[in-house]
Amino acid sequence: MNIYVGNLSFEATEQNIRDEFSKFGEVSGVNMVTDRETGRSRGFCFVEMPNDAEAKEAISGLNLQRIAGRAVTVNEARPKPDRSDRRGPRGPRRY
């Protein structure tokens, strides 16, 4: 299951996140989202846990808890919206 973690402290590290989620089960990956230009954290990340039961336990156990000094928002990640039908300010793009 892919899990969204928001309101992260800019000082939070991948290891901080992995340590907290590992208390609930196996963590197969942590994707810290960073700014392309500065490399600084954007304040959220995604955690991948292969076992759905453990992931749900982690979501309920860590939501609104402090990680690296800030109360974080933790929930199941929603799929990225389809961006193939993007429209500009003057209607659909013409190619």
DSSP file (Angstrom, degrees, kcal/mol; ACC not computed):
  #  RESIDUE AA STRUCTURE BP1 BP2  ACC     N-H-->O    O-->H-N    N-H-->O    O-->H-N    TCO  KAPPA ALPHA  PHI   PSI    X-CA   Y-CA   Z-CA
    1    1 A M              0   0    0      0, 0.0    48,-2.6     0, 0.0     2,-0.5   0.000 360.0 360.0 360.0 140.1    0.0    0.0    0.0
    2    2 A N  E     -A   48   0A   0     46,-0.2    75,-2.4    75,-0.2     2,-0.4  -0.831 360.0-162.2 -95.4 129.0    1.2    3.5   -0.8
    3    3 A I  E     -AB  47  76A   0     44,-2.9    44,-2.6    -2,-0.5     2,-0.4  -0.930  10.3-142.1-119.6 133.6    0.9    5.9    2.1
    4    4 A Y  E     -AB  46  75A   0     71,-3.2    71,-2.0    -2,-0.4     2,-0.5  -0.790  13.1-168.5 -92.8 133.7    0.9    9.7    2.0
    5    5 A V  E     +AB  45  74A   0     40,-2.6    40,-2.2    -2,-0.4     3,-0.3  -0.970  15.2 178.6-123.9 114.1    2.7   11.6    4.8
    6    6 A G  E     +AB  44  73A   0     67,-3.1    67,-2.0    -2,-0.5    38,-0.2  -0.647  51.5  39.9-115.1 170.3    2.1   15.3    4.9
    7    7 A N  S    S+     0   0    0     36,-0.5    37,-0.2    65,-0.2    -1,-0.2   0.805  75.9 171.6  62.9  33.4    3.0   18.3    7.1
    8    8 A L        -     0   0    0     35,-2.6    -1,-0.2    -3,-0.3     2,-0.1  -0.441  38.5-109.2 -72.4 144.3    6.6   16.9    7.5
    9    9 A S    >   -     0   0    0     58,-0.5     3,-1.5    61,-0.2    34,-0.1  -0.465  23.9-124.9 -64.4 143.7    9.2   19.0    9.1
   10   10 A F  T 3  S+     0   0    0      1,-0.3    31,-0.4    -2,-0.1    -1,-0.1   0.686 112.4  57.8 -66.7 -16.4   11.8   20.2    6.6
   11   11 A E  T 3  S+     0   0    0     57,-0.2    -1,-0.3     2,-0.1    57,-0.1   0.530  80.1 115.4 -89.3  -7.5   14.4   18.5    8.8
   12   12 A A    <   -     0   0    0     -3,-1.5     2,-0.3    55,-0.1    31,-0.1  -0.352  52.6-154.7 -64.1 141.4   12.8   15.1    8.6
   13   13 A T     >  -     0   0    0      1,-0.1     4,-1.9    -2,-0.0     5,-0.2  -0.726  29.6-108.9-114.3 166.0   14.9   12.5    6.9
   14   14 A E  H  > S+     0   0    0     -2,-0.3     4,-2.8     1,-0.2     5,-0.2   0.876 121.3  54.6 -58.1 -37.8   14.1    9.3    5.1
   15   15 A Q  H  > S+     0   0    0      2,-0.2     4,-2.7     1,-0.2    -1,-0.2   0.883 103.6  54.3 -66.9 -38.3   15.5    7.4    8.0
   16   16 A N  H  > S+     0   0    0      2,-0.2     4,-1.9     1,-0.2    -1,-0.2   0.936 113.2  43.3 -57.2 -46.3   13.2    9.2   10.5
   17   17 A I  H  X S+     0   0    0     -4,-1.9     4,-2.5     2,-0.2     5,-0.3   0.936 113.5  50.0 -66.5 -47.5   10.2    8.1    8.4
   18   18 A R  H  X S+     0   0    0     -4,-2.8     4,-2.3     1,-0.2    -1,-0.2   0.906 109.9  52.0 -58.7 -43.2   11.5    4.6    7.9
   19   19 A D  H  X S+     0   0    0     -4,-2.7     4,-0.6     1,-0.2    -1,-0.2   0.919 111.7  45.7 -60.5 -45.1   12.1    4.2   11.7
   20   20 A E  H >< S+     0   0    0     -4,-1.9     3,-0.7     1,-0.2    -2,-0.2   0.918 116.8  43.2 -66.6 -43.9    8.6    5.3   12.6
   21   21 A F  H >X S+     0   0    0     -4,-2.5     3,-1.9     1,-0.2     4,-0.6   0.809 102.8  67.1 -73.8 -28.6    6.8    3.1   10.0
   22   22 A S  H 3< S+     0   0    0     -4,-2.3     3,-0.3     1,-0.3    -1,-0.2   0.720  85.7  71.7 -64.5 -20.5    9.0    0.1   10.7
   23   23 A K  T << S+     0   0    0     -3,-0.7    -1,-0.3    -4,-0.6    -2,-0.2   0.725 103.8  41.7 -64.9 -19.8    7.4   -0.1   14.2
   24   24 A F  T <4 S-     0   0    0     -3,-1.9     2,-0.3     1,-0.3    -1,-0.2   0.555 128.2 -67.0-104.4 -12.0    4.2   -1.3   12.4
   25   25 A G  S  < S-     0   0    0     -4,-0.6    -1,-0.3    -3,-0.3     2,-0.2  -0.971  79.5 -15.2 154.2-168.1    5.8   -3.6    9.8
   26   26 A E        -     0   0    0     -2,-0.3     2,-0.5    -3,-0.1    25,-0.4  -0.450  47.8-157.6 -71.9 133.3    8.0   -4.0    6.7
   27   27 A V        -     0   0    0     -2,-0.2    22,-0.2    22,-0.2     3,-0.1  -0.958  10.1-176.7-110.3 119.4    8.7   -0.8    4.8
   28   28 A S        -     0   0    0     20,-2.4     2,-0.3    -2,-0.5    21,-0.2   0.646  65.7  -5.5 -92.4 -14.4    9.7   -1.4    1.2
   29   29 A G  E     -C   48   0A   0     19,-1.3    19,-3.0   -11,-0.0     2,-0.4  -0.929  46.2-154.4-174.2 151.2   10.4    2.2    0.3
   30   30 A V  E     -C   47   0A   0     -2,-0.3     2,-0.6    17,-0.2    17,-0.2  -0.996  11.8-166.1-130.5 125.7   10.3    5.9    1.3
   31   31 A N  E     -C   46   0A   0     15,-3.2    15,-1.8    -2,-0.4     2,-0.5  -0.880   5.9-162.2-116.1  99.1   10.1    8.6   -1.4
   32   32 A M  E     -C   45   0A   0     -2,-0.6     2,-0.5    13,-0.2    13,-0.2  -0.680  17.5-136.1 -78.6 126.1   10.9   12.0    0.1
   33   33 A V  E     -     0   0A   0     11,-1.8     9,-2.7    -2,-0.5    11,-0.5  -0.745  29.3-177.9 -89.0 125.4    9.6   14.7   -2.3
   34   34 A T  E     -C   41   0A   0     -2,-0.5     7,-0.2     7,-0.3     2,-0.2  -0.842  33.6 -96.9-123.2 157.9   12.0   17.5   -2.8
   35   35 A D     >  -     0   0    0      5,-3.1     4,-2.0    -2,-0.3     5,-0.0  -0.535  30.5-136.8 -69.6 134.6   12.1   20.8   -4.8
   36   36 A R  T  4 S+     0   0    0     -2,-0.2    -1,-0.1     1,-0.2    -2,-0.0   0.875  98.6  38.7 -62.8 -38.7   13.9   20.3   -8.1
   37   37 A E  T  4 S+     0   0    0      1,-0.1    -1,-0.2     3,-0.1    -2,-0.0   0.895 129.0  25.7 -83.2 -41.2   15.9   23.5   -7.9
   38   38 A T  T  4 S-     0   0    0      2,-0.1    -2,-0.2     3,-0.0    -1,-0.1   0.709  87.9-135.0 -97.9 -21.5   16.9   23.7   -4.3
   39   39 A G     <  +     0   0    0     -4,-2.0     2,-0.2     1,-0.3    -3,-0.1   0.475  58.5 139.8  78.0   1.1   16.8   20.0   -3.3
   40   40 A R        -     0   0    0      1,-0.1    -5,-3.1    -6,-0.1    -1,-0.3  -0.491  62.4 -93.8 -79.4 147.4   15.0   21.0   -0.1
   41   41 A S  E     - C   0  34A   0    -31,-0.4    -7,-0.3    -7,-0.2    -1,-0.1  -0.245  21.7-147.0 -57.5 144.7   12.1   18.9    1.2
   42   42 A R  E     -     0   0A   0     -9,-2.7    -1,-0.1     2,-0.4    -8,-0.1   0.348  50.1-101.1 -96.0   4.4    8.6   19.9    0.1
   43   43 A G  E    S+     0   0A   0    -10,-0.3   -35,-2.6     1,-0.2   -36,-0.5   0.609  92.4  72.1  90.5  12.4    7.1   18.8    3.4
   44   44 A F  E     +A    6   0A   0    -11,-0.5   -11,-1.8   -38,-0.2    -2,-0.4  -0.988  49.1 178.1-152.2 163.3    5.6   15.5    2.3
   45   45 A C  E     -AC   5  32A   0    -40,-2.2   -40,-2.6    -2,-0.3     2,-0.4  -0.934  24.2-120.3-153.1 174.3    6.6   12.0    1.3
   46   46 A F  E     -AC   4  31A   0    -15,-1.8   -15,-3.2    -2,-0.3     2,-0.4  -0.985  18.6-160.7-125.4 136.9    5.2    8.6    0.3
   47   47 A V  E     -AC   3  30A   0    -44,-2.6   -44,-2.9    -2,-0.4     2,-0.5  -0.962   7.0-150.8-118.2 131.9    5.9    5.3    2.2
   48   48 A E  E     +AC   2  29A   0    -19,-3.0   -20,-2.4    -2,-0.4   -19,-1.3  -0.909  15.8 177.7-105.9 124.4    5.4    1.9    0.5
   49   49 A M        -     0   0    0    -48,-2.6   -22,-0.2    -2,-0.5     6,-0.1  -0.993  20.2-153.5-125.0 124.1    4.4   -1.0    2.8
   50   50 A P  S    S+     0   0    0      0, 0.0     2,-0.7     0, 0.0    -1,-0.1   0.779  80.1  69.8 -69.7 -26.8    3.7   -4.4    1.1
   51   51 A N     >  -     0   0    0    -25,-0.4     4,-2.3     1,-0.2     5,-0.2  -0.831  67.4-159.3 -97.8 114.6    1.3   -5.7    3.8
   52   52 A D  H  > S+     0   0    0     -2,-0.7     4,-2.6     1,-0.2     5,-0.2   0.854  90.9  53.9 -61.0 -37.9   -2.0   -3.8    3.7
   53   53 A A  H  > S+     0   0    0      1,-0.2     4,-1.8     2,-0.2    -1,-0.2   0.926 111.7  44.8 -64.3 -43.9   -3.0   -4.7    7.3
   54   54 A E  H  > S+     0   0    0      2,-0.2     4,-2.3     1,-0.2    -2,-0.2   0.883 112.2  53.3 -65.6 -38.1    0.3   -3.4    8.6
   55   55 A A  H  X S+     0   0    0     -4,-2.3     4,-2.4     2,-0.2    -2,-0.2   0.918 108.7  48.3 -63.7 -44.0   -0.1   -0.3    6.4
   56   56 A K  H  X S+     0   0    0     -4,-2.6     4,-2.3     1,-0.2    -1,-0.2   0.872 111.0  51.5 -64.4 -36.5   -3.5    0.5    7.8
   57   57 A E  H  X S+     0   0    0     -4,-1.8     4,-2.4    -5,-0.2    -1,-0.2   0.905 110.0  49.3 -65.0 -41.4   -2.2    0.0   11.3
   58   58 A A  H  X S+     0   0    0     -4,-2.3     4,-2.2     2,-0.2     5,-0.3   0.892 109.3  52.7 -64.6 -40.5    0.6    2.5   10.6
   59   59 A I  H  X S+     0   0    0     -4,-2.4     4,-1.8     1,-0.2    -2,-0.2   0.953 114.7  40.1 -61.0 -50.2   -1.9    5.0    9.2
   60   60 A S  H  < S+     0   0    0     -4,-2.3    -1,-0.2     1,-0.2    -2,-0.2   0.847 118.5  48.5 -69.2 -32.3   -4.1    4.9   12.3
   61   61 A G  H  < S+     0   0    0     -4,-2.4    -1,-0.2    -5,-0.2    -2,-0.2   0.781 120.2  33.8 -78.2 -26.4   -1.1    4.8   14.6
   62   62 A L  H >< S+     0   0    0     -4,-2.2     3,-2.3    -5,-0.2    10,-0.3   0.627  82.5 115.9-107.1 -15.3    0.9    7.6   13.1
   63   63 A N  T 3< S+     0   0    0     -4,-1.8    10,-0.2    -5,-0.3     3,-0.1  -0.368  94.1   3.2 -59.9 129.4   -1.8   10.1   11.9
   64   64 A L  T 3  S+     0   0    0      8,-3.1    -1,-0.3     1,-0.3     2,-0.2   0.570 104.3 126.6  68.7  13.5   -1.5   13.3   13.9
   65   65 A Q    <   -     0   0    0     -3,-2.3     7,-2.6     7,-0.3     2,-0.4  -0.611  66.9 -99.4 -93.7 160.5    1.6   12.0   15.8
   66   66 A R  E     +D   71   0B   0      5,-0.3     2,-0.4    -2,-0.2     5,-0.3  -0.672  37.9 175.4 -85.9 129.2    4.9   13.9   15.9
   67   67 A I  E >  S-D   70   0B   0      3,-2.6     3,-1.3    -2,-0.4   -58,-0.5  -0.992  78.2 -10.7-128.7 123.3    7.7   12.9   13.6
   68   68 A A  T 3  S-     0   0    0     -2,-0.4   -57,-0.2     1,-0.2   -56,-0.1   0.849 134.7 -49.0  53.9  37.6   10.9   15.1   13.7
   69   69 A G  T 3  S+     0   0    0      1,-0.2     2,-0.4   -60,-0.1    -1,-0.2   0.415 119.5  90.7  92.1  -1.7    9.0   17.6   15.8
   70   70 A R  E <  S-D   67   0B   0     -3,-1.3    -3,-2.6    -5,-0.1     2,-0.5  -0.975  76.2-116.2-130.7 144.1    5.8   18.1   13.8
   71   71 A A  E     -D   66   0B   0     -2,-0.4    -5,-0.3    -5,-0.3     2,-0.2  -0.645  42.2-152.5 -73.6 124.2    2.4   16.4   13.9
   72   72 A V        -     0   0    0     -7,-2.6    -8,-3.1    -2,-0.5     2,-0.5  -0.639  13.4-128.8-103.0 157.0    2.0   14.7   10.5
   73   73 A T  E     -B    6   0A   0    -67,-2.0   -67,-3.1    -2,-0.2     2,-0.5  -0.913  29.3-174.5-100.6 126.0   -1.0   13.8    8.4
   74   74 A V  E     +B    5   0A   0     -2,-0.5     2,-0.3   -69,-0.2   -69,-0.2  -0.984  17.4 136.2-128.3 124.2   -0.9   10.2    7.4
   75   75 A N  E     -B    4   0A   0    -71,-2.0   -71,-3.2    -2,-0.5     2,-0.2  -0.969  59.0 -70.2-155.0 170.7   -3.4    8.5    5.0
   76   76 A E  E     -B    3   0A   0     -2,-0.3   -73,-0.3   -73,-0.2     2,-0.1  -0.458  57.7-114.4 -66.4 132.6   -3.6    6.2    2.0
   77   77 A A        -     0   0    0    -75,-2.4   -75,-0.2    -2,-0.2    -1,-0.1  -0.435  24.7-135.8 -69.6 139.0   -2.2    7.8   -1.1
   78   78 A R        -     0   0    0     -2,-0.1    -1,-0.1     1,-0.1    -3,-0.0  -0.671  32.0 -94.0 -90.0 150.7   -4.7    8.5   -3.8
   79   79 A P        -     0   0    0      0, 0.0    -1,-0.1     0, 0.0     3,-0.1  -0.306  48.1 -96.4 -62.3 148.1   -3.7    7.7   -7.4
   80   80 A K        -     0   0    0      1,-0.1     3,-0.1    -3,-0.1    -3,-0.0  -0.432  47.5-107.1 -63.6 134.6   -2.2   10.6   -9.4
   81   81 A P        -     0   0    0      0, 0.0     2,-0.4     0, 0.0    -1,-0.1  -0.315  35.3-101.0 -66.2 149.1   -4.9   12.3  -11.5
   82   82 A D        -     0   0    0      1,-0.1     3,-0.3    -3,-0.1     0, 0.0  -0.557  35.7-173.7 -69.5 123.7   -4.9   11.7  -15.2
   83   83 A R    >   +     0   0    0     -2,-0.4     3,-0.9     1,-0.2    -1,-0.1   0.231  56.8 100.7-105.2  13.3   -3.3   14.8  -16.8
   84   84 A S  T 3  S+     0   0    0      1,-0.3    -1,-0.2     2,-0.0    -2,-0.0   0.739  81.3  52.1 -72.1 -21.1   -3.9   13.9  -20.4
   85   85 A D  T 3  S+     0   0    0     -3,-0.3    -1,-0.3     2,-0.1     2,-0.2  -0.242  77.2 156.9-108.3  44.2   -6.9   16.2  -20.7
   86   86 A R    <   -     0   0    0     -3,-0.9     7,-0.8     6,-0.0     2,-0.4  -0.467  24.9-157.5 -72.0 138.9   -5.3   19.3  -19.4
   87   87 A R  E     -E   92   0C   0     -2,-0.2    -2,-0.1     5,-0.2    -1,-0.0  -0.941   5.5-140.0-118.3 139.9   -6.9   22.5  -20.5
   88   88 A G  E >   -E   91   0C   0      3,-2.0     3,-1.5    -2,-0.4    -1,-0.0  -0.181  42.1 -84.7 -84.4-175.8   -5.3   25.9  -20.6
   89   89 A P  T 3  S+     0   0    0      0, 0.0    -1,-0.1     0, 0.0    -2,-0.0   0.697 129.7  45.9 -66.7 -17.6   -7.0   29.2  -19.6
   90   90 A R  T 3  S-     0   0    0      1,-0.4    -2,-0.0     2,-0.0     0, 0.0   0.049 124.6 -85.5-113.3  25.4   -8.5   29.5  -23.1
   91   91 A G  E <  S-E   88   0C   0     -3,-1.5    -3,-2.0     2,-0.0    -1,-0.4  -0.614  80.8  -6.4 106.2-167.1   -9.8   26.0  -23.5
   92   92 A P  E    S-E   87   0C   0      0, 0.0    -5,-0.2     0, 0.0     2,-0.2  -0.235  76.1-103.0 -65.6 151.3   -8.2   22.8  -24.7
   93   93 A R        -     0   0    0     -7,-0.8     2,-0.5     2,-0.0    -2,-0.0  -0.473  30.4-144.9 -71.4 143.3   -4.8   22.8  -26.1
   94   94 A R              0   0    0     -2,-0.2    -1,-0.0     1,-0.1     0, 0.0  -0.948 360.0 360.0-112.4 130.2   -4.5   22.6  -29.9
   95   95 A Y              0   0    0     -2,-0.5    -1,-0.1     0, 0.0    -2,-0.0   0.401 360.0 360.0-109.5 360.0   -1.6   20.7  -31.4
